[in-house]
Amino acid sequence: MELATFATRIDEELGTDDYADLDASANGLQVGPDRGEVEHVAFAVDGVQETFERAIDADADALVTHHGISWGGFDRVTGRTYDRIAPLIEHDLALYVSHLPLDGHQELGNAAGVADVLDLEARAPFGELGPEYIGQRGTVPESLTVDALREQLENALDTDGQPVRTLEFGPDQIEEIAIVTGSGTDWLDEAVAAGADVLITGEGKQKAYHEAQEAGIHVVLAGHYATETFGVRALRELVGEWGLETSYFDVPTGL
């Protein structure tokens, strides 16, 4: 498959253009030749030296990641930026990145993956960002406690041995759940307005403790990396259906 065709197909699937003015990440093909062929695609959460090297060792033609290397462009390609980009160029490894589009996709996205783990019902988009959404909300099949929710997540997520942390200020029984993966505590007020009993995200901010306490809502901090493996893995399955060879590199950070 031509590289341009490959990138266009993912762009269309994820609605990449819809997030162009909303995301600091340069989503889409970040590194790659005008002309190129793709037979083997690698997938990882982070576009970093380790995943680049693993993709090169696997003889991949392209690497698809959630976090890329361009967040608003480069002033200079020197130092660590040069060290990261150089192996891509030297080994003709293309880099495709999808940040917020892969958070918000209601079937393939990261929040959708967390919702799948919890078997959420009556799902709806959540986490407004301009005209788009970067999360999902829904109802659990049966009400559960914070401890039970934590156990489900710890069993399902790649936390690298780190515990799922909770700020327990909500009701004894959880029914309504809102999800924004990664760093999503800025959507706590929206979760409260939506009637959620808990907001699940990856990592928190200091102010979230008091905001959650005052609002009477639980916050679950399940790890930035751990909550954002779902999207790239779902994309891997999709790309495999296109007849391309695929690989997935798990490089957990514990954060």
N, C-alpha and C positions, 0 to 999 in steps of 0.2 A: 504494500500500500504506500502511496506517496505520502511523505511527511505532511505536506500542506493539506491533503485530504484528511489525514488522521486528525490533525489539529482542528480542522473545520468541523469534523463530525462531533468531537467532544465539545467544542464551543457551542454548537447547536443543541446538543443534548442537555447541557448545563445552563444554557441561557447566559453565557459569559458576557455578552454585550450589555445585558440589563444591569450589570454591576459596574460598568466602566467608570462611572462618575462617583461611585460609592466606596471603592476599595483602594487602599494604598498599594496593594499588590498589583503588579503588572500581570494580570491573568492571561492565560493563553500560552502560546509558544514564546518562551523567554530567550532561549538560545537554540539556534538551528539554522541550517543552510536554506537558501531559497529553493533549492532542489535537493531532494533526498528521499530515500526509501526506508520504510519501517517494516521489519519482520518480527523483531523481538522487542517488547516493551516491558520495562521494569517499573515498579511502583514503590513509593515510600512516602512517609508523612513529611519528612524534611529534606529539602534540597541542600545538602551539606557535603563536605569533602568525603565523609565515610560512605554515604549512599552513592555518590558519584563513583567512587572507587569500586564499590561492589557491583554497580551496574556495568562498569567497564570490564571488570573481571568476568561478568556473566555474558559478555559480548552483546549487550543490549544496544539497540539503535536509538532508543529514546527512553527517558526517565520521566515519569509523571509523579509530581509531588503536590502536597497541599500548601506547604510553605516554600516559597521560592527564594531567589536571590535579588530580585529587584522590587524595592518598596519605594516607588517614587523616582526611580532612575539613579544613575551613577554620576557623581561629579568627576571621579577619576577611577580608572581600573588599575589600582595598585594594591600593595599589601595583601590582606586576606581576600579582598575581592578578586584580585588577579589570581591568587592561589586557587580560588574556587573555580573560576571560569576557565583557567588554562587547561585542565584535564578534559573538559567538555569539548573544547576546540581541538585539542591534540588528538582525541580519540573519536571525533565525529559523533559525540553523544548529544542528542537533542534534549532539551529540557522543556517540558510542558508543565505549567503551574495552574492550579485552580484553588483559590482561597475562599472568599465569601460565596461564590457560586456553588462550591462543593459543601459549604456549611448549610446552605439554605435549600438545596434541592430536596423536594418533599418525598422522593423515593430513593435516590442514591446518596443523599447527603449524610453528613455526620450526625446531625440531630435525629434524622430518620433512623439511623442505625441504632442509636441509643433507645429510641422509641420501640424498635423491633425487639431489643433485648427484654424490654419490660412489657411487651405485648400490648402496648397502648391501643385503645379504641377511640373512636370519634375524634380522629386526629385533625388538626388544623394548623395552618402556618402560624408561626410565632416569632417574635424578635424583629420588630419593624426597624428597617433601616432605609429611610426615604420611602420609595414606593415598593421596596422589596422586603423579603424576610430572610433571616439567617438561622431560624430555628423551627421548632415544632412543639405542639402541646397535645395532650390527650388525656384519656381517663384510663386508670388501671382496671383490669377485669374484676378484681376483688380488692377492697381496701386493705392496706398494709401499713405496718409501722415503719418508722425511720430505720430501725435495726434491720428489718426484713429487706427494705429497699437497699440499704448499704450492702447487705450480704449478696443480693442479686448482682449488683454492680461489680463488687469485688470478684465474684466468680466469673463474670463475663468480660471484664475489661483488662487490658494489658497494662497494669499499673506498675510493673517492674518491682513488685513486692511492697509497694507503698500502700498504706491504708487509704481508703476513701474517707475523707473528712466531712463532718456535718456541723452545721450551725442549726441547732434544734430549737426553733422558736414557733413552730407551727402546731397544727392539731395532732392529737394522738393517732388518728387514723388518716392516712393519705389516700386521696382519690384522684385529685387533679394534679397533673405534672406538666411543668413547662421546661423546655430544654433549649439552651444555647451553649454549644460546645466551646472549648478553648477558654477564653476569658470573657464570660458573659454576665457578670454581676451588674453591669450597667442596665440590664433589662429586668432588674428586680421589681421596679415599680410597675412595669407592664405585666409581669407575672401576677402581682397582687391584683391589678385591675382585671385580669382575665379570670380571677377566682382560683388561681393555682394554690395548692397546699405546699408545694415545694418547687424550687428552681434548681435544676441540675445543670452544672457547668463544669469547667475543668479546674480553673484556679480563681481565687478571689482577690478582692482589694480590701484594705483595712476598713473602709467605711461600710462595707457590706455587713459586717457584724452588727453594728448599731441599727442600720437600716432594716435588716431582717428582724431584729428584736422588736423594733418599734412597729413594724408592719404585721408581726405575728405570722411569719412564713419560714419554713425550713429552707436552708440552702445546702446543697450537696456539692462538694468539691472533689470531683473524681479524677482529676489529673488532666492537664492540657493535652498532653500526648495521647493519653488513654482514651479520651473522648473523641479524638480526631483520627483514628485509624479506619473508621468505617467507610468514609467516602472513597479513599484510594482503593480499598479492597473491593468495594462495589464497582468502581470503574474497571478494576482488573477483570472482574467477571464479565462485564459488558464487552471489553476489548477482546477477551478470549472468544466471545461469540462472533466476533468479526473475523475469526480465523487467524489471529496473530498469536505468537508465542508470548507468554507473560511470566514475570517473576515478581515476587514481593519481598521487600527487605524490611524487617522489623528491627528498628533501632530505638528502643524505649529510653526515655530520659528520666523517668520517675518523677517528673514535674507536671 
